[in-house]
Amino acid sequence: MDTVERAFLGTVKREGLIPRGAGVTAAVSGGADSMAMLYLLHRFAPARNWSIEVLHVDHGIRSSSGEDAAFVAETCGTLGLQCRIERPDAVSGGSLESGWSRVRHRLYVESGKVVAVAHTRSDRAETLLLRLVEGSGLRGLGGMDYRGRGPVVRPMLDLHRDQVRDFLSDRRLPWREDATNQEQSVARNRIRASVMPVLEKHFPEAADGLSRASAVLSAWRDLQALVASTARNPMPRAEYTSLPEALRLSVLWSLAGQPRSGADELFKTDQWVVSGGTGEHILPGGHLLLAGSDLLLVKSKEGRYD
């Protein structure tokens, strides 16, 4: 198993993206990233007992789009995979990009399966830069995550675009180049062609650093949403204990009112909950954690539920 294969499988396992025995719809455009994802899914399908089908959306915008569809269908035939080609009607309302995004999402939901898309670490870095220049808030800066909307997962998110192309080239596996990726009228393409190369020339690990920053922002965004929800409603105990320790401690710290001290007490509280403790536990700052067998709730020191 080489580096790319280990990274792909490691991401899938660590993030729990595609369970054993799952049905998977692979969204394949024919480009390098999606073709590499298809080959990797096919490579590990027997061991993971995955049932894979391929979805290709032919937008019909480019004269060569039919050739892309034929290429994907031919590859699926070679691999023995079912391939569904969708040619939806033209979109209307909003930007063309957002319109096609809505169409794709509808098709993903209709598949009824886990939908794997091939965004990479490079895409994640570019998205963060794009959101920064757009002036996005925390939600936008979080950008791509391992799980997208609805059934979407991103098993390629720990791989750099160059790694993907090297993986395909080393195995002489073909892919299609999308000419629209070179159009400088598209903001993302300008970042990809003109900004990232300069950054990576002066900072060789730029894509990795930006991707890590995006991951941190994404985790912080999710933490705030989780804390806001828990402050209004009881939190399922199983949901809390399933979180990584660092995120559990961050949740407790936020629910305790972000006290300036008491880290040891927060750690003890966390261990008490994880070990199955029930009853009441005073958090640093005076808030009260009520732990039942199934639910957790924080009560303010004034006696009001937060």
C-alpha positions, -999 to +999 in steps of 0.1 A: +000+000+000+016+033-011+013+068+005-018+079-014-036+047-006-027+048+031-038+085+033-071+078+016-079+048+037-067+065+069-090+094+062-120+071+056-114+052+088-104+081+111-134+102+101-158+073+098-168+085+063-178+053+046-188+024+069-181-012+061-208-026+039-220+008+028-235+017-006-214+044-022-222+068-050-189+082-064-194+116-081-170+114-110-164+141-135-136+124-153-110+149-140-078+137-122-091+140-086-124+122-092-107+095-113-082+088-085-110+087-060-128+062-082-098+039-085-092+041-047-128+033-039-126+003-063-093-007-048-106-010-013-142-021-021-137-058-016-120-054+018-145-029+031-175-046+014-185-014-003-211-015-031-201+013-056-220+030-083-208+060-103-227+092-110-216+116-137-234+148-143-232+161-179-239+198-176-238+201-214-220+235-211-189+225-230-187+210-264-165+182-250-188+173-221-202+144-241-167+130-244-162+133-206-194+113-201-183+086-226-149+084-209-164+079-174-188+053-188-160+034-205-139+034-174-168+021-153-173-007-179-137-017-175-139-017-137-173-035-138-191-007-121-226+006-127-225+041-142-254+066-142-251+096-166-274+125-157-281+153-182-303+178-162-321+207-178-304+241-178-306+259-144-321+293-138-320+318-110-288+329-092-253+323-106-247+294-130-223+278-104-248+279-076-275+266-099-256+236-109-245+231-073-282+228-064-288+203-092-259+181-081-270+182-045-305+171-054-291+142-074-268+133-044-297+132-020-318+111-045-291+085-047-300+074-011-263+064-005-231+079+009-219+103-019-181+106-022-168+137-039-131+143-047-122+176-032-085+177-021-064+195+004-055+219-025-092+227-030-096+233+007-067+258+007-081+276-023-115+278-008-101+295+024-083+321+003-114+327-018-136+332+013-110+355+028-110+379-001-148+377-002-148+389+035-166+357+048-174+352+084-166+321+105-191+299+088-176+306+053-140+305+065-146+270+078-150+260+042-148+224+032-149+196+058-147+159+056-185+158+057-205+181+034-242+187+031-265+158+034-249+125+022-217+141+009-183+129+022-148+140+011-124+110+014-096+128-006-094+159+016-060+149+031-043+146-003-026+173-023-036+178-060+000+170-071+000+137-051-032+127-070-017+133-104+015+115-095-006+086-083-024+084-117+007+090-138+027+063-120+000+038-128-007+051-163-043+057-154-060+082-177-081+113-168-097+142-186-087+178-183-115+203-180-106+233-202-129+256-181-104+252-152-082+276-171-108+303-176-095+334-157-130+349-154-136+324-126-123+336-092-112+302-080-093+296-112-074+329-107-065+318-072-054+284-084-033+297-114-019+330-100-020+331-062-013+296-050+019+292-072+033+324-057+025+313-022+040+279-027+071+293-042+079+313-011+062+290+014+064+254+001+039+241+027+014+269+020-014+245+009-009+223+040-009+253+063-040+268+048-058+235+049-049+231+086-062+266+092-094+258+075-098+226+096-093+246+128-119+272+117-143+245+107-139+228+141-144+261+159-175+268+138-189+234+146-181+239+183-200+272+184-230+255+168-228+226+192-225+248+223-254+270+211-276+239+207-266+224+240-272+257+258-308+255+247-315+218+248-301+188+266-273+171+248-274+134+242-247+118+264-236+095+236-230+124+213-208+141+239-187+110+246-183+103+209-164+136+204-126+138+206-113+148+241-101+182+229-135+190+215-153+177+247-131+200+269-138+229+246-176+223+249-174+222+286-152+253+288-177+272+266-207+260+285-190+270+318-188+306+305-152+304+292-136+307+327-100+319+329-090+291+353-102+256+362-087+235+334-080+206+359-116+207+371-129+206+335-107+176+328-120+158+359-156+166+349-150+153+314-136+120+328-165+118+352-190+120+323-170+096+301-168+070+329-205+071+333-210+094+363-245+107+369-259+135+391-247+170+395-212+184+390-202+221+395-182+235+367-155+262+371-173+296+374-203+281+392-225+266+364-240+232+372-237+202+349-267+178+353-257+144+340-284+118+334-280+084+320-289+096+285-287+134+286-265+163+297-277+198+306-260+229+320-278+251+345-265+286+353-254+295+388-284+319+390-307+289+386-318+296+350-312+271+322-287+285+297 
